[in-house]
């Protein structure tokens, strides 16, 4: 007996429909939850709403969120770091040059002149001794004729001059001492940028945080730059916005500081029905939902549900729910971009570090998957029937 293609096709359709009605539709592949899965209940007491806050974005929501600090990395500059210009202290490896002057009659240096030192000059009854450059030893000392071994590590040049003068005053006539830093080996900071490590020497002028940025690369990207400063084992993130808003944040650098200059330090993830799924980096100049969608070439015309543009944000006590500051549940912000007002909301809603932007599939996409599965099943069955009838 031959099997009718039409009868077999109807039988397959009935079986497939029963399977779908029985829950097999949930087996269909998808890039993520649908609009209805995320929260079409609008505040109903569902299991999802017990786990997260679902907030429809409006102008008032954006206004309230804008009053909360949005620089996720920025921690500001602690008050203890806002000090005056630090003193330049000598350390092991520094090169120091010392000159000694003696008022007339030059008792000490006149006697030393008989030694015919090439670095000794005597004139008009006064004496000047220019000592060759010395490197501060590992023990932190230099050697000065007639003064002996002088501990200089951890001292300023002015303090070194006073120490040497005090020692010579007992044997010289009104001695004067000038010490000069000829080689700066111990007063420096390390600057990390774009995989490079640079050593920046500090001078008596006093370098500040903004002096580091020209070493880090493109000055045009300063708005998207953040600085990670490590000092005495403590690390703080300082944004370019901090430096522009607060002049006091442009602090003096100190020996041993490690400064990492970070370009576009924030990152969000874009998933779902967009033309590209990607991690999107941005800086302190910020990023809105509309800009993020533009970065991934927009919504997919054949898949996206314009009602279902969602921002998933980790729990924060002060921001999880703008209407209930005591709740600390994660938050889902929902934006409907089907009209101009929704597009303006997307343009004004600012994203934060580690946010996830997700666009759900339109309901028709799942229906199309069902139809494709049905057509594939029917065509396969029809081919089987044809083969069976041919054999008979």
SULRAHU-V778832 format. One record per residue. N is the residue number from 1. SS is DSSP state (H for helix, E for strand, C for the rest). Layout:
# SULRAHU-V778832
n:N ss:SS
n:N ss:SS
This chain:
# SULRAHU-V778832
n:1 ss:C
n:2 ss:C
n:3 ss:C
n:4 ss:C
n:5 ss:H
n:6 ss:H
n:7 ss:H
n:8 ss:H
n:9 ss:H
n:10 ss:H
n:11 ss:H
n:12 ss:H
n:13 ss:H
n:14 ss:H
n:15 ss:H
n:16 ss:H
n:17 ss:H
n:18 ss:H
n:19 ss:H
n:20 ss:H
n:21 ss:H
n:22 ss:C
n:23 ss:C
n:24 ss:H
n:25 ss:H
n:26 ss:H
n:27 ss:H
n:28 ss:C
n:29 ss:C
n:30 ss:C
n:31 ss:C
n:32 ss:C
n:33 ss:C
n:34 ss:C
n:35 ss:H
n:36 ss:H
n:37 ss:H
n:38 ss:H
n:39 ss:H
n:40 ss:C
n:41 ss:C
n:42 ss:C
n:43 ss:C
n:44 ss:C
n:45 ss:C
n:46 ss:C
n:47 ss:H
n:48 ss:H
n:49 ss:H
n:50 ss:H
n:51 ss:H
n:52 ss:E
n:53 ss:E
n:54 ss:E
n:55 ss:E
n:56 ss:E
n:57 ss:C
n:58 ss:C
n:59 ss:H
n:60 ss:H
n:61 ss:H
n:62 ss:H
n:63 ss:H
n:64 ss:H
n:65 ss:H
n:66 ss:H
n:67 ss:C
n:68 ss:C
n:69 ss:C
n:70 ss:C
n:71 ss:C
n:72 ss:C
n:73 ss:C
n:74 ss:C
n:75 ss:C
n:76 ss:C
n:77 ss:C
n:78 ss:C
n:79 ss:H
n:80 ss:H
n:81 ss:H
n:82 ss:C
n:83 ss:C
n:84 ss:C
n:85 ss:C
n:86 ss:C
n:87 ss:C
n:88 ss:C
n:89 ss:C
n:90 ss:C
n:91 ss:C
n:92 ss:C
n:93 ss:C
n:94 ss:C
n:95 ss:E
n:96 ss:E
n:97 ss:E
n:98 ss:E
n:99 ss:E
n:100 ss:E
n:101 ss:E
n:102 ss:E
n:103 ss:C
n:104 ss:C
n:105 ss:C
n:106 ss:C
n:107 ss:H
n:108 ss:H
n:109 ss:H
n:110 ss:H
n:111 ss:H
n:112 ss:H
n:113 ss:H
n:114 ss:C
n:115 ss:C
n:116 ss:C
n:117 ss:C
n:118 ss:C
n:119 ss:C
n:120 ss:E
n:121 ss:E
n:122 ss:E
n:123 ss:E
n:124 ss:C
n:125 ss:C
n:126 ss:E
n:127 ss:E
n:128 ss:E
n:129 ss:E
n:130 ss:E
n:131 ss:C
n:132 ss:C
n:133 ss:C
n:134 ss:E
n:135 ss:E
n:136 ss:C
n:137 ss:C
n:138 ss:C
n:139 ss:C
n:140 ss:C
n:141 ss:E
n:142 ss:E
n:143 ss:E
n:144 ss:E
n:145 ss:C
n:146 ss:C
n:147 ss:C
n:148 ss:E
n:149 ss:E
n:150 ss:E
n:151 ss:E
n:152 ss:C
n:153 ss:C
n:154 ss:C
n:155 ss:C
n:156 ss:C
n:157 ss:H
n:158 ss:H
n:159 ss:H
n:160 ss:H
n:161 ss:H
n:162 ss:H
n:163 ss:H
n:164 ss:H
n:165 ss:H
n:166 ss:H
n:167 ss:H
n:168 ss:H
n:169 ss:C
n:170 ss:C
n:171 ss:C
n:172 ss:C
n:173 ss:C
n:174 ss:C
n:175 ss:E
n:176 ss:E
n:177 ss:E
n:178 ss:E
n:179 ss:E
n:180 ss:E
n:181 ss:E
n:182 ss:E
n:183 ss:E
n:184 ss:C
n:185 ss:C
n:186 ss:C
n:187 ss:C
n:188 ss:E
n:189 ss:E
n:190 ss:E
n:191 ss:E
n:192 ss:E
n:193 ss:E
n:194 ss:C
n:195 ss:C
n:196 ss:E
n:197 ss:E
n:198 ss:E
n:199 ss:E
n:200 ss:E
n:201 ss:E
n:202 ss:C
n:203 ss:C
n:204 ss:C
n:205 ss:C
n:206 ss:C
n:207 ss:C
n:208 ss:E
n:209 ss:C
n:210 ss:H
n:211 ss:H
n:212 ss:H
n:213 ss:H
n:214 ss:H
n:215 ss:H
n:216 ss:H
n:217 ss:C
n:218 ss:C
n:219 ss:H
n:220 ss:H
n:221 ss:H
n:222 ss:H
n:223 ss:H
n:224 ss:H
n:225 ss:E
n:226 ss:E
n:227 ss:E
n:228 ss:E
n:229 ss:E
n:230 ss:E
n:231 ss:E
n:232 ss:C
n:233 ss:C
n:234 ss:E
n:235 ss:E
n:236 ss:E
n:237 ss:E
n:238 ss:E
n:239 ss:E
n:240 ss:H
n:241 ss:H
n:242 ss:H
n:243 ss:H
n:244 ss:H
n:245 ss:H
n:246 ss:C
n:247 ss:H
n:248 ss:H
n:249 ss:H
n:250 ss:C
n:251 ss:C
n:252 ss:E
n:253 ss:C
n:254 ss:C
n:255 ss:C
n:256 ss:C
n:257 ss:C
n:258 ss:E
n:259 ss:E
n:260 ss:E
n:261 ss:E
n:262 ss:E
n:263 ss:E
n:264 ss:C
n:265 ss:C
n:266 ss:E
n:267 ss:E
n:268 ss:E
n:269 ss:E
n:270 ss:E
n:271 ss:E
n:272 ss:E
n:273 ss:C
n:274 ss:E
n:275 ss:C
n:276 ss:C
n:277 ss:C
n:278 ss:E
n:279 ss:E
n:280 ss:E
n:281 ss:E
n:282 ss:E
n:283 ss:C
n:284 ss:C
n:285 ss:C
n:286 ss:C
n:287 ss:C
n:288 ss:E
n:289 ss:H
n:290 ss:H
n:291 ss:H
n:292 ss:H
n:293 ss:H
n:294 ss:H
n:295 ss:H
n:296 ss:C
n:297 ss:C
n:298 ss:C
n:299 ss:E
n:300 ss:C
n:301 ss:C
n:302 ss:C
n:303 ss:C
n:304 ss:E
n:305 ss:E
n:306 ss:E
n:307 ss:E
n:308 ss:E
n:309 ss:E
n:310 ss:E
n:311 ss:E
n:312 ss:E
n:313 ss:E
n:314 ss:C
n:315 ss:C
n:316 ss:C
n:317 ss:C
n:318 ss:C
n:319 ss:C
n:320 ss:C
n:321 ss:C
n:322 ss:C
n:323 ss:C
n:324 ss:C
n:325 ss:C
n:326 ss:C
n:327 ss:C
n:328 ss:C
n:329 ss:C
n:330 ss:E
n:331 ss:E
n:332 ss:E
n:333 ss:E
n:334 ss:E
n:335 ss:E
n:336 ss:C
n:337 ss:C
n:338 ss:C
n:339 ss:C
n:340 ss:H
n:341 ss:H
n:342 ss:H
n:343 ss:H
n:344 ss:H
n:345 ss:H
n:346 ss:H
n:347 ss:H
n:348 ss:H
n:349 ss:C
n:350 ss:E
n:351 ss:C
n:352 ss:C
n:353 ss:C
n:354 ss:C
n:355 ss:C
n:356 ss:E
n:357 ss:E
n:358 ss:E
n:359 ss:E
n:360 ss:E
n:361 ss:E
n:362 ss:C
n:363 ss:H
n:364 ss:H
n:365 ss:H
n:366 ss:H
n:367 ss:H
n:368 ss:H
n:369 ss:H
n:370 ss:H
n:371 ss:H
n:372 ss:H
n:373 ss:H
n:374 ss:H
n:375 ss:H
n:376 ss:H
n:377 ss:H
n:378 ss:H
n:379 ss:H
n:380 ss:H
n:381 ss:H
n:382 ss:H
n:383 ss:H
n:384 ss:H
n:385 ss:H
n:386 ss:H
n:387 ss:H
n:388 ss:H
n:389 ss:H
n:390 ss:H
n:391 ss:H
n:392 ss:C
